[in-house]
């Protein structure tokens, strides 16, 4: 299997610190899923006073947590489907 030139450390740090903005997915070239995470976060924070904003935030946070775990484990793939294994 082909190995991605993207950095596993950068992906992990982006997911940890800027995951709610989809930064790690933008970095990997997965633009549409990054935009979905960003929209979920924005929708969550803008409707948090109506209490159903927590549903959007929970969805985004769970998604980012799974991405973070996959990045640390070396199982995350970039846009071309190549594994990100190099630290």
Backbone as CSV, one residue per row, in Angstrom:
resi,resn,N_x,N_y,N_z,CA_x,CA_y,CA_z,C_x,C_y,C_z
1,UNK,0.842,-1.185,0.000,0.000,0.000,0.000,0.886,1.247,0.000
2,UNK,0.439,2.246,-0.722,1.197,3.487,-0.835,1.103,4.294,0.459
3,UNK,2.188,5.009,0.739,2.263,5.839,1.943,2.133,7.305,1.532
4,UNK,1.339,8.041,2.286,1.103,9.454,2.006,2.315,10.307,2.406
5,UNK,2.578,11.369,1.677,3.650,12.289,2.080,3.231,13.209,3.226
6,UNK,1.971,13.187,3.603,1.479,14.036,4.690,2.028,13.553,6.033
7,UNK,2.164,14.481,6.959,2.723,14.186,8.274,1.647,13.691,9.240
8,UNK,1.931,12.589,9.897,1.031,12.038,10.902,0.979,12.943,12.135
9,UNK,2.102,13.533,12.489,2.157,14.444,13.628,1.302,15.689,13.366
10,UNK,1.435,16.257,12.182,0.634,17.437,11.843,-0.853,17.097,11.841
11,UNK,-1.207,15.958,11.283,-2.604,15.534,11.256,-3.141,15.372,12.669
12,UNK,-2.353,14.741,13.535,-2.766,14.517,14.916,-2.930,15.844,15.662
13,UNK,-1.982,16.745,15.505,-2.057,18.037,16.187,-3.215,18.889,15.677
14,UNK,-3.428,18.876,14.358,-4.571,19.598,13.805,-5.884,19.043,14.352
15,UNK,-5.986,17.722,14.423,-7.216,17.105,14.935,-7.425,17.453,16.402
16,UNK,-6.359,17.463,17.179,-6.485,17.729,18.608,-6.835,19.186,18.900
17,UNK,-6.102,20.110,18.266,-6.269,21.515,18.597,-7.308,22.245,17.739
18,UNK,-7.435,21.872,16.481,-8.334,22.573,15.564,-9.347,21.639,14.906
19,UNK,-9.611,20.524,15.542,-10.513,19.527,14.970,-11.914,20.034,14.730
20,UNK,-12.412,20.885,15.610,-13.757,21.424,15.448,-13.923,22.279,14.202
21,UNK,-12.815,22.760,13.675,-12.850,23.536,12.442,-12.549,22.678,11.217
22,UNK,-12.273,21.399,11.432,-11.977,20.491,10.328,-10.591,20.669,9.749
23,UNK,-9.695,21.308,10.495,-8.361,21.629,9.975,-7.594,20.391,9.525
24,UNK,-7.708,19.300,10.269,-6.980,18.091,9.900,-7.476,17.532,8.572
25,UNK,-8.749,17.648,8.312,-9.295,17.153,7.042,-8.959,18.106,5.896
26,UNK,-8.931,19.410,6.155,-8.462,20.344,5.126,-7.015,20.014,4.763
27,UNK,-6.197,19.733,5.776,-4.791,19.399,5.561,-4.638,18.144,4.695
28,UNK,-5.521,17.184,4.890,-5.447,15.927,4.134,-6.086,16.024,2.754
29,UNK,-6.724,17.147,2.460,-7.353,17.329,1.160,-8.790,16.858,1.105
30,UNK,-9.357,16.490,2.228,-10.747,16.034,2.297,-11.637,17.244,2.587
31,UNK,-11.820,18.058,1.570,-12.464,19.360,1.724,-13.923,19.239,2.154
32,UNK,-14.690,18.378,1.510,-16.124,18.294,1.803,-16.401,17.835,3.226
33,UNK,-15.670,16.842,3.697,-15.903,16.394,5.072,-15.413,17.437,6.078
34,UNK,-14.378,18.174,5.715,-13.906,19.260,6.578,-14.972,20.347,6.686
35,UNK,-15.608,20.665,5.575,-16.661,21.674,5.583,-17.851,21.192,6.416
36,UNK,-18.175,19.910,6.336,-19.281,19.368,7.132,-18.986,19.499,8.625
37,UNK,-17.770,19.169,9.040,-17.398,19.327,10.453,-17.479,20.790,10.857
38,UNK,-16.997,21.673,10.017,-17.039,23.108,10.301,-18.483,23.600,10.422
39,UNK,-19.354,23.167,9.529,-20.758,23.571,9.575,-21.435,23.025,10.829
40,UNK,-21.140,21.778,11.195,-21.703,21.213,12.426,-21.280,22.024,13.649
41,UNK,-20.017,22.417,13.685,-19.518,23.206,14.810,-20.174,24.579,14.856
42,UNK,-20.257,25.238,13.718,-20.877,26.561,13.671,-22.358,26.471,14.031
43,UNK,-23.035,25.483,13.469,-24.460,25.305,13.783,-24.647,24.983,15.262
44,UNK,-23.764,24.202,15.816,-23.857,23.848,17.224,-23.694,25.043,18.136
45,UNK,-22.659,25.840,17.885,-22.430,27.002,18.744,-23.479,28.095,18.538
46,UNK,-24.022,28.196,17.316,-25.014,29.244,17.079,-26.402,28.873,17.606
47,UNK,-26.651,27.585,17.842,-27.960,27.158,18.364,-27.859,26.539,19.752
48,UNK,-26.760,26.760,20.415,-26.563,26.148,21.731,-27.565,26.688,22.762
49,UNK,-28.031,27.894,22.566,-29.025,28.457,23.486,-30.379,27.768,23.346
50,UNK,-30.609,27.126,22.222,-31.860,26.412,21.990,-31.743,24.946,22.389
51,UNK,-30.674,24.582,22.984,-30.307,23.258,23.518,-30.093,22.180,22.462
52,UNK,-30.684,22.292,21.275,-30.400,21.248,20.295,-29.066,21.484,19.592
53,UNK,-28.405,22.580,19.909,-27.064,22.814,19.391,-26.063,21.799,19.916
54,UNK,-26.367,21.240,21.098,-25.485,20.213,21.654,-25.432,18.967,20.781
55,UNK,-26.496,18.697,20.063,-26.524,17.534,19.168,-25.507,17.729,18.041
56,UNK,-25.493,18.929,17.449,-24.526,19.223,16.388,-23.093,19.168,16.914
57,UNK,-22.878,19.750,18.090,-21.539,19.743,18.673,-21.085,18.328,19.021
58,UNK,-21.986,17.525,19.563,-21.641,16.143,19.902,-21.255,15.370,18.655
59,UNK,-22.000,15.567,17.574,-21.679,14.873,16.316,-20.293,15.273,15.813
60,UNK,-19.998,16.565,15.850,-18.688,17.041,15.393,-17.576,16.520,16.293
61,UNK,-17.782,16.570,17.612,-16.739,16.142,18.546,-16.475,14.641,18.446
62,UNK,-17.506,13.845,18.286,-17.318,12.398,18.144,-16.557,12.096,16.859
63,UNK,-16.913,12.775,15.782,-16.240,12.596,14.504,-14.757,12.949,14.634
64,UNK,-14.469,14.068,15.271,-13.083,14.509,15.438,-12.325,13.562,16.366
65,UNK,-12.973,13.068,17.403,-12.321,12.116,18.308,-11.933,10.840,17.567
66,UNK,-12.822,10.338,16.742,-12.516,9.138,15.952,-11.364,9.424,14.989
67,UNK,-11.389,10.587,14.334,-10.291,10.961,13.436,-8.974,11.069,14.197
68,UNK,-8.998,11.648,15.387,-7.790,11.778,16.203,-7.225,10.403,16.544
69,UNK,-8.071,9.499,16.973,-7.623,8.140,17.327,-7.047,7.442,16.101
70,UNK,-7.708,7.593,14.963,-7.203,6.963,13.735,-5.872,7.561,13.303
71,UNK,-5.698,8.872,13.501,-4.432,9.524,13.136,-3.302,9.034,14.031
72,UNK,-3.548,8.942,15.334,-2.527,8.459,16.266,-2.159,7.011,15.954
73,UNK,-3.151,6.215,15.609,-2.913,4.798,15.313,-2.302,4.570,13.935
74,UNK,-2.255,5.603,13.098,-1.690,5.453,11.759,-2.642,4.811,10.776
75,UNK,-3.920,4.904,11.026,-4.927,4.294,10.154,-5.670,5.313,9.302
76,UNK,-5.336,6.589,9.446,-6.013,7.646,8.686,-5.451,7.682,7.269
77,UNK,-6.300,8.021,6.318,-5.882,8.088,4.915,-6.084,9.496,4.387
78,UNK,-5.272,9.855,3.385,-5.427,11.161,2.753,-6.450,11.081,1.626
79,UNK,-6.537,12.130,0.835,-7.539,12.198,-0.230,-7.365,11.101,-1.280
80,UNK,-6.139,10.707,-1.531,-5.874,9.665,-2.514,-5.991,8.259,-1.949
81,UNK,-6.320,8.133,-0.673,-6.467,6.819,-0.057,-5.157,6.231,0.441
82,UNK,-4.123,7.049,0.528,-2.826,6.586,1.027,-2.771,6.732,2.536
83,UNK,-2.216,5.731,3.207,-2.098,5.771,4.664,-1.089,6.837,5.108
84,UNK,-1.420,7.509,6.173,-0.526,8.513,6.755,0.217,7.829,7.886
85,UNK,1.451,7.422,7.629,2.205,6.662,8.618,3.466,7.371,9.094
86,UNK,3.988,8.317,8.304,5.240,8.986,8.682,4.991,10.071,9.712
87,UNK,5.707,10.007,10.837,5.592,11.030,11.870,6.293,12.269,11.391
